[in-house]
């Protein structure tokens, strides 16, 4: 029987913000974009008591909790914390399947003699996460991935739930059907029409009747999960496919100059994340969402892969020049973003180009900025275009 852990950092983005800013501790914190137009990327547990959830419109969240403190997404901080988190997990097993920056599956089958019983492993991981990141992790342990993920969530925050092979079915069968992977509102309603509200009821229901009502794929899938059958193995972490950054504006924009400045900032953020992951990008994609919610994307492939924010920005701005933007309905910009794709390792073999010296100079500059930021913190060095005008008052 396998020993699978699911580890999840509690309220990750918000927890990092509260860790780094003592004034936010104990307060309802919302991480996201514009108060009027953005969505909640993460919220602290102090905010969740008001019914606020991730992906909720920020305006709705503020109606529920007017005293909430809204902070912008600072992806570089989260990536840094995530790297420490995954380094900790790698000390316990080579089989680590990352699901996002803040959660992963870990297969510790057969490691008991070396690392201790599953509960000991889980407690040690929790202790190391707190000691090395000052964050809190919830851990679920079970013989299957499906149950491990539920177990990590059921006692949050700071949860730890051990599901043994003997109590796997008793653990699952009392839970609502919405805990089954793949059950959304439509499937829940279909199951309710059959009188099925718990996983145990699904397990006892004739499988062919489920197939007849839900279709072969969904019917067999839910029946197997309800019986505690999940043969999926933990897959080693997959390489990143894309790294990007998007921003929804407080007010719609129709000035390409303003958008270009935004893209420059976004490109620098993406470049930091590329370098942190030891990657370069060969493809740059520009995303634009208009005020009528129409969305377009434009992409181009570079001759040489890069982790230079300046190159990413210039490429995105060149794409922007070809996009229609005007001061009229349907042509004003609500959101813009940049994405680095077609990624490769920074140490991958590459053909030297005629502009090799210029390319190396740009990437060395990025490396130097990363070292300065690591030593002295963010915000010490900014591009001139992001500085306030000389006649602005401080804080304007």
C-alpha positions in Angstrom: 0.0 0.0 0.0 1.3 3.4 -0.9 2.0 6.3 1.5 1.0 9.6 -0.2 1.2 13.1 1.3 -0.6 16.2 0.1 1.0 19.3 1.4 -0.6 22.7 1.1 0.6 26.1 2.3 -2.3 27.8 4.1 -3.5 31.1 2.5 -0.2 31.2 0.7 0.0 34.7 -1.0 -1.8 36.4 2.0 0.4 34.5 4.5 3.6 35.7 2.7 2.3 39.3 2.9 1.5 39.0 6.6 4.9 37.4 7.3 6.7 40.2 5.5 4.6 43.1 7.0 3.9 42.8 10.7 1.1 45.5 10.3 -0.9 43.0 8.3 -0.9 40.2 10.9 -4.3 39.4 12.4 -6.0 41.6 9.8 -8.3 40.7 6.9 -5.9 40.8 3.9 -6.9 40.5 0.3 -4.2 39.9 -2.3 -5.1 41.0 -5.8 -5.5 43.8 -8.3 -7.8 46.8 -8.6 -10.4 47.2 -5.9 -13.0 48.1 -8.6 -12.0 45.7 -11.3 -9.8 43.0 -10.0 -10.3 39.6 -8.3 -9.1 38.1 -5.1 -6.0 36.0 -5.7 -5.7 35.0 -2.1 -7.1 36.1 1.2 -6.1 35.6 4.9 -8.2 33.5 7.2 -9.3 36.7 9.0 -10.9 37.7 5.7 -12.4 34.2 5.1 -14.8 34.5 8.1 -16.6 37.1 6.0 -17.3 34.6 3.2 -14.5 35.8 1.0 -12.9 33.3 -1.3 -10.2 33.2 -4.0 -11.4 34.3 -7.4 -14.2 36.4 -5.9 -14.5 39.9 -7.5 -12.6 42.3 -5.4 -15.6 44.7 -5.3 -17.7 42.0 -3.8 -15.0 41.1 -1.2 -14.8 44.7 -0.1 -18.6 44.9 0.2 -18.4 41.9 2.6 -15.5 43.3 4.5 -15.0 47.1 4.0 -12.1 47.1 6.5 -10.1 44.6 4.5 -6.6 45.6 3.4 -5.9 45.1 -0.3 -2.3 44.4 -1.3 -0.9 43.8 -4.8 0.4 40.5 -6.0 4.1 40.3 -5.5 5.0 37.2 -7.4 8.7 37.3 -6.8 8.2 36.9 -3.1 5.9 34.0 -3.6 8.3 32.3 -6.0 11.1 32.6 -3.5 9.0 31.1 -0.7 7.9 28.3 -3.1 11.4 27.4 -4.0 12.3 26.9 -0.3 9.1 24.9 0.2 9.9 22.5 -2.7 13.5 22.2 -1.5 12.2 20.9 1.8 9.9 18.4 0.1 12.8 17.1 -2.0 14.6 16.1 1.2 11.9 13.6 1.9 11.3 12.0 -1.5 12.4 12.2 -5.1 8.8 11.8 -6.1 7.4 15.3 -5.7 4.5 16.4 -7.9 4.0 20.1 -7.8 0.4 21.3 -8.4 1.1 25.0 -7.9 3.5 27.2 -6.1 2.0 26.2 -2.8 0.9 22.6 -3.0 2.3 19.3 -3.9 1.9 15.5 -3.7 4.8 13.5 -2.1 5.2 9.7 -2.4 6.9 8.4 0.7 6.2 4.7 0.2 8.9 2.5 1.7 10.7 5.4 3.5 9.4 4.5 7.0 12.6 2.8 8.1 14.6 5.8 7.1 12.3 8.7 7.9 9.8 7.3 10.4 6.1 6.6 10.3 3.9 8.7 8.0 2.7 10.9 10.8 6.3 11.5 11.9 7.2 12.5 8.3 4.1 14.8 8.1 4.9 16.5 11.4 8.6 17.0 10.4 7.6 18.6 7.1 5.2 20.9 8.9 7.9 21.9 11.4 10.5 22.5 8.7 8.2 24.6 6.6 7.4 26.8 9.6 11.1 27.1 10.6 12.5 27.8 7.2 9.7 29.9 5.6 7.7 31.2 8.6 4.6 29.9 6.8 2.1 27.2 7.9 1.4 24.0 6.0 -1.5 21.6 6.2 -0.8 18.0 5.4 -2.9 15.0 4.5 -1.6 11.4 4.5 -3.5 8.6 2.7 -2.9 5.5 0.5 -4.4 7.3 -2.5 -4.0 10.8 -4.0 -7.7 11.6 -3.9 -8.0 11.0 -0.1 -4.7 12.7 0.7 -5.8 16.0 -0.9 -9.1 15.9 1.0 -7.2 15.1 4.2 -5.0 18.1 3.9 -8.0 20.4 3.5 -10.3 19.1 6.0 -8.6 20.4 9.2 -7.2 23.7 7.8 -5.6 25.9 8.8 -2.5 24.1 10.3 -4.1 20.8 9.7 -2.8 17.2 9.8 -5.0 14.3 9.0 -3.8 10.7 8.7 -6.0 8.3 6.7 -4.9 4.7 7.1 -5.8 2.0 4.6 -8.2 0.6 7.3 -10.1 3.8 7.8 -10.0 5.0 4.1 -13.6 4.1 3.3 -15.1 5.2 6.7 -13.2 8.5 6.1 -14.6 9.0 2.6 -18.1 7.7 2.9 -19.3 10.3 5.3 -18.2 13.2 3.1 -20.6 15.1 0.7 -20.5 14.2 -3.0 -18.9 17.6 -3.7 -15.7 16.2 -2.3 -15.5 13.9 -5.3 -13.1 15.1 -8.0 -15.1 16.2 -11.0 -18.4 17.0 -9.2 -19.4 20.5 -10.0 -22.9 22.1 -9.6 -24.4 20.3 -12.5 -23.1 16.8 -11.5 -24.1 17.5 -7.9 -27.7 18.3 -9.0 -27.8 15.1 -11.1 -26.6 13.1 -8.1 -29.1 14.8 -5.8 -31.9 13.9 -8.2 -30.9 10.2 -7.7 -31.0 10.7 -3.9 -27.2 10.7 -3.6 -25.7 13.3 -1.2 -22.7 11.5 0.4 -19.8 9.6 -1.1 -21.0 6.5 0.8 -24.3 6.6 -1.0 -22.5 6.8 -4.4 -20.4 3.8 -3.4 -23.5 1.7 -2.7 -25.4 2.8 -5.8 -25.4 0.5 -8.8 -22.5 1.6 -11.0 -24.4 1.0 -14.2 -27.2 3.3 -13.0 -24.6 6.0 -12.5 -23.3 5.4 -16.0 -26.8 5.6 -17.4 -27.4 8.9 -15.7 -23.9 10.6 -15.9 -22.3 8.9 -18.9 -19.6 6.2 -19.0 -16.6 8.4 -18.2 -18.1 10.3 -15.3 -20.1 7.3 -14.0 -17.2 4.9 -13.8 -14.9 7.6 -12.5 -17.1 8.6 -9.5 -17.9 5.0 -8.7 -14.2 4.1 -8.5 -13.4 7.1 -6.3 -16.3 6.3 -4.0 -14.9 2.8 -3.5 -11.5 4.3 -2.6 -9.9 3.4 -5.9 -7.4 5.8 -7.3 -4.5 4.3 -9.2 -2.8 7.5 -10.2 0.8 7.7 -9.1 2.7 10.7 -7.9 4.5 12.1 -11.0 7.7 14.0 -10.6 7.3 17.8 -11.0 6.8 18.8 -14.6 8.7 21.6 -16.2 7.1 25.0 -16.3 5.2 25.6 -19.5 4.8 29.4 -19.3 5.6 32.2 -16.9 3.6 35.4 -17.2 2.0 38.4 -15.5 -1.3 40.2 -16.2 -2.9 43.3 -14.7 -6.5 44.6 -14.7 -6.6 48.4 -14.6 -8.6 50.6 -12.3 -9.7 52.6 -15.4 -9.7 51.5 -19.0 -6.6 52.7 -20.9 -6.4 54.0 -24.5 -2.8 55.3 -24.4 -0.2 53.0 -25.8 2.5 54.9 -24.0 0.9 54.1 -20.6 0.5 50.5 -21.7 4.1 50.3 -22.8 5.2 51.4 -19.3 3.0 48.7 -17.8 4.4 46.1 -20.1 8.0 47.1 -19.1 7.2 46.5 -15.4 5.5 43.2 -16.2 8.4 42.0 -18.4 10.8 42.8 -15.5 8.7 40.7 -13.1 8.6 37.8 -15.6 12.3 38.0 -16.2 13.0 37.7 -12.4 10.9 34.6 -12.3 12.6 33.1 -15.3 16.1 33.7 -13.8 14.9 32.3 -10.4 13.8 29.1 -12.2 17.1 29.0 -14.3 15.1 29.3 -17.5 15.0 31.4 -20.7 12.1 32.0 -23.0 12.0 31.8 -26.8 8.4 33.0 -27.3 6.8 36.2 -26.0 3.0 36.6 -25.9 1.0 39.8 -25.4 -2.5 39.6 -24.0 -5.1 42.4 -24.3 -8.6 42.4 -22.9 -10.8 45.3 -24.1 -13.5 47.1 -22.2 -16.1 45.0 -24.0 -14.4 41.9 -22.6 -13.1 40.8 -26.0 -9.7 39.3 -25.5 -6.8 38.9 -28.1 -3.3 37.7 -28.0 -0.3 38.3 -30.2 3.0 36.3 -30.0 6.3 36.2 -31.6 9.3 33.8 -31.4 12.7 35.2 -30.7 15.9 34.2 -32.6 17.6 33.6 -29.2 15.9 32.5 -26.0 16.3 35.1 -23.2 15.8 36.0 -19.6 16.4 39.7 -20.1 13.5 41.8 -19.1 14.5 44.5 -21.6 14.2 42.1 -24.5 10.9 40.7 -23.3 9.6 44.3 -22.9 10.8 45.5 -26.3 9.2 42.5 -28.0 5.9 43.0 -26.2 5.8 46.7 -27.0 6.5 45.9 -30.7 3.5 43.5 -30.6 1.4 46.3 -28.9 2.2 48.7 -31.7 0.2 46.4 -34.1 -2.9 46.2 -31.8 -5.8 48.6 -32.3 -6.3 50.8 -29.3 -8.5 53.9 -29.4 -10.5 56.2 -27.1 -13.8 54.6 -28.0 -16.0 51.7 -26.8 -14.5 48.3 -27.6 -11.0 49.7 -28.2 -10.0 50.7 -24.7 -7.9 48.3 -22.7 -9.2 46.7 -19.5 -6.3 44.2 -19.0 -2.9 43.6 -20.5 -0.3 41.0 -19.8 2.9 39.4 -21.0 3.8 35.7 -21.1 7.1 34.0 -21.6 6.7 30.6 -23.3 8.7 27.9 -25.1 11.0 27.7 -22.1 14.4 26.1 -22.0 17.1 25.7 -19.3 19.5 28.7 -19.1 22.5 26.3 -19.4 21.1 24.6 -22.5 23.4 24.6 -25.6 22.7 27.5 -27.9 24.1 28.9 -31.1 26.0 32.1 -30.7 24.6 35.1 -32.6 26.1 38.3 -33.9 24.6 40.2 -31.0 26.0 37.8 -28.3 27.8 40.6 -26.4 24.7 42.6 -26.1 22.6 39.6 -25.1 25.1 38.7 -22.4 25.2 42.2 -21.1 21.4 42.3 -20.7 21.4 39.0 -18.8 24.3 39.9 -16.6 22.5 43.1 -15.7 19.5 41.0 -14.7 21.6 38.7 -12.6 23.2 41.8 -10.8 19.7 43.2 -10.1 18.6 39.9 -8.6 21.6 39.9 -6.3 20.9 43.5 -5.2 17.3 42.6 -4.5 18.2 39.5 -2.6 20.6 41.5 -0.3 18.7 44.8 0.2 15.1 44.0 -0.7 12.8 45.1 -3.5 12.3 48.7 -4.7 15.9 49.9 -4.2 16.5 50.0 -7.9 13.8 51.1 -10.4 13.8 51.9 -14.1 13.6 55.7 -14.5 10.3 55.5 -16.3 8.7 54.0 -13.1 10.0 56.9 -10.9 7.6 59.8 -10.0 8.1 63.1 -11.8 10.6 65.4 -10.0 7.9 67.9 -9.2 5.6 65.3 -7.6 5.2 65.4 -3.8 6.4 62.4 -1.9 3.6 59.8 -1.9 1.8 61.2 -4.9 
